[in-house]
Amino acid sequence: MSSPTVSLSRATAADWLELAKPRITVMVVFTALVGFVTGSTASPWTLLLAAALAGTGLVAAGASVLNQVMERDTDALMLRTRTRPIPSGRIRPGEARVFGALLTATGLVVLVGLCGPLAAAVALATWVSYLFAYTPLKRRTPLATLVGAVPGALPPVIGWAAARDRLDAGAFVLFAILFLWQVPHFLAIAWLYRDDYARAGFPMLPVLDREGTFTGRQAVVHSLALLLVSLAPAVAGLAGPVYLAGAFLLGVGLTLFSLRLARSRDLVAARGLFLASLVYLPALSSLLLAARL
């Protein structure tokens, strides 16, 4: 017997908010703030900054909603995602699709109208690559993690483009930092939930690499690369010695957690790396913000 169709009235405000993945959206907006402040040549606290953050947040939220529309079948198979609003039936896919499109369109209009076409173009590239490159590739190859790191690393570039209306070397340094950070972060997540990913048919690296040897090695390599690249803002004159020392210590700490995963290859080490990555990015970003204010 088929279940009855869920009406729009069954969805609460909390369901619609959950659909927009507010925690991820807040992190996206925060990294866009870092890009804007780092790229600003004058006081950053202007209407332009507010528009850049609002537009970026709306586009990010729209992408999250549409991603869940596209992945509703696999979300229903995974323990950690099956209670989301769409697979649980609280929100219909068609309704979510309209909601995601409206969020995206509003965000792009804000960026085009108040921040310029370059910032809007970078935001659109983020949206397109996330939905039409990363999302379908997740079902096909473990390399999807690297592909997904591209849209994940573009929010600070949106902020930089909004602040300067051009892309300089500093924007690509910020992109590289965020790109490299995502690899150990997502490898840790994939390890923690690899049975769930396997159940849904996602060939994540820890799903295929059951012993974890290659997974641990990749976490260490990318953490070491991140340690080196994170020093670049100080070398480029975007930050001072306090940032340099903090970035070095944070990078060493993250690398040690990656080494622990490579050595132990267990859930405890994966959880430790995941938590370390959650500390690393806000801490490094705060150091960079403090250096520019």
N, C-alpha and C positions, 0 to 999 in steps of 0.2 A: 504494500500500500504506500503510495507516494505521500510525502509530507505536504501539508497545505502551503500555499504561497505566502510568504511573509510580506506584510504590507509595510509601507514606508513609516507608518505611525509606530511600528514596533521598535524602530531605531531611536535610541536616545542621543542626546548631545554628546555623551561620553563615547558612544559608538562611532560617531562621525569624527570626533577628536582622535580616537584610537586609530582610525583608518589613516589619518594624516601622519602617524608615527611622530608624535611631538618630541620625544627625546632625541631622535635622529635629526629632526628638523632644527631643534635648538642647537645641536652641535654644528650643523651646516651653517646656520646663521652666525654662530660664534666664530667659525673659521673664516667666513666672509668678512666679519668685523676685523679680524686680524689682517686680512688682505687689504682692506680699505685703510685702516690706520697705518699700516706699514707703507702703503703706497702714497699716503697723503703728504703733500708738501706744505700744507697749512693746517690750521686747526681742523680736525676731522669731525667735530661735533656740529654737524649741519643737517639741513633737510635732506641733502644729497645722501648722507649716510643712512638716515632713516629709510629713505626710498630704496637704497641698495639692499638693506637688510630685509625690508618687507618684501620686495620683489623676489629676492633669493629664497626666502622662506616659503613664499607661496609656490614657487616653481618646484622646490624640493618636496613640499607637501603633496603637490599634484602628482609628482613622479611616484611617490610612495603609494598613493591611492591607486594609481593605474597599474603599478607593479603588482599590487595585491589582486587586482582584477585579473591580470594575466596569469598569476600563479595560484588562483583559487583552488584548482584541483589538487595540486601538490601540497598546498597549505593544509588541505583537509586530511592529508595522509600523515602529517607530522604532528607529534604530540605537542610541541611548543607553539604551533601556529593554528591548530585546528579550531581553537576557540576565537579566532579573529572574527570581526563582524561579517565578512563575506562567507567564508566556509561554514560558519555556524548558522547562517541563514538570517541574521539580524538585519543585514543590508543586502539588497539585490545587486548583482553585478552591473546592471544597466544604470541604476541610480548612482553607484560608485563611479562608474565611467563618466557620467555627467559631472559629478562633483569634482573628480580629478581634472577633467578638462577645464572646468571653470576656474579652479585654483591656478592651474598652469597659465591659462590665458590672461587672468588678472595680473599674475606676477610678471609676465612678459610685457604687458602694457605699461605697468609701473616702471619697469626697467627701461623700456624704450623711451617713454615720455619724460622721465626724470633723470635717468642715469646715462642715456645715450645708447646708440645701436651696438657698440662693442660689448658692453656689459650684458645686454640682452642676447647677443649672439653667443657669448660664452655660456650663458645660462641655458639657452636652447640646445647647445652642443652637449651640455651636461645631461639634460633631459632625454635627448635622443639616444645618446650612447648608453645611458642607464637602462632605458626601456627596450631598445631595439638591437643592442649589442650584448650587454651583460645579461639581461634577463633571459633571452633564449639560449645563450651559450651555457648558462648554469646547468642545463639538462644534458649538455653534450661533452664538455671538457673541463678538467680541473684548471685549465688556463683561464677560465672565466673569472677567477679571482683577480688575476692581473688586469683583465679587461675592465672589471668593475672598479678597480682602483683608479682608473682614469676619471670617470665622473665623480668619484668620491674625492678626488684631489682638486677639482676645479672650483669649488666655492671660494677659496681665497683669491683665485684669479678673477672671479666675478667682482669681488670687492676692490681689487687693485684696478681693474678696468674702469669701474665706476669712479674711483678717486682720481685717476690720471687720464682717462680716455685714451690710453695706449697700454701696451704690454711691454715691460722692460724685463731685464734679467732677474730682478727681485721677484717678479711674479712667478717665474719658472722655478726659482729656488723654493718658494712656498709650495708650489705644486709638487716638486720632488719630495719635500719633507712629508707631505700628507700622503703621497703615493706610497712611499716606502713604509710608512707607519702602518698602513692598512694591511700589509702582507702578514706580519706576525699577529696582528690583531684578529684578522679573519681566519688564519690558520688555527689559532687558539679556539675560536668559536666553533669552527668546523670539527675540531677534535672533540670538544665537549658534546657536540650534538651529532657525531658522525653516524650513530645508529639511526637517528631521525632522518638525516640526509639520505642514508642508504635506503630507508623505507620509502622515501619519496622519489628515489631514482636519480638523485643528484650525485654526479661523480666528483665530489670534492676530493682534494688530495688526501686528507686523512681517511676517507672512505676507501680509496684504492690502495693507499700505503698503510696497510694494517699494522705493520711493525713500527711505523713512525720514523724510520731512519731518514728518509728524504724530506719528510715534513719538518722534522727538527732542524735539518741542515738548512732548509730554506728560511726558516724563522731566524736562524743565527746569521745567515748571509745578509738578509735584508735589514736586520737590526744593526749590524756593523755598518752597512751602507748608510743607514739612517743616522747613525752616530756621526759619521763624517760629513754628510750633507747638512745636518743640523747646525754645524759650525759655520756654514757659509754666510748667514746673515751678519755675523760679527766680522768676517773677513771682508764682506762687501760694504761695511760701514753702516749697516742697518741696525746694528745693536752693538753694545759695548762689552766690557769684560765681565760684568755680572751675568749677562746673558750667556756669554761664552762658557763660563764656569758651570752655570746651571745646565746648559745644553749638554755639556760633556758628562756631567754626573748622571743626568737623566738617561742619556744614551748608554752609558756603562751599565746602569741599573737594568734597563730593558734588555740589553744584550745578555746579562747574567741570567735573567729569567728565560730567555730563549735557549741559552746553553743548558739550563736545567731541564727544559722540555726535551732537548736533543739527547740528553744523557738518560733521563728517567723514563720518558715516553709513557706518561700515565696521566690520568685525569687531574690529579693534584697539581702537577706541573703545568698542564694546560690551563687550569683555572688561575694559577698564579700568573702566568703570562697574560691572560686576558685581563685580569685586574690591574697588572702593571701597565698594560697598554691604555687602560682607561685613565690612569693617573698621568701617564706620560704626556698625552696630547694637550689636555687643558693646562698642565703645568708649563710645558714649553711655550704654548701660545700666550699664557699670562706673562712669562718672561719677555717675550717679544713685544707684547703690548706695553709693558712697563718701560721697556727700552725706548719706545717711541713717544711716550707721553711726558 
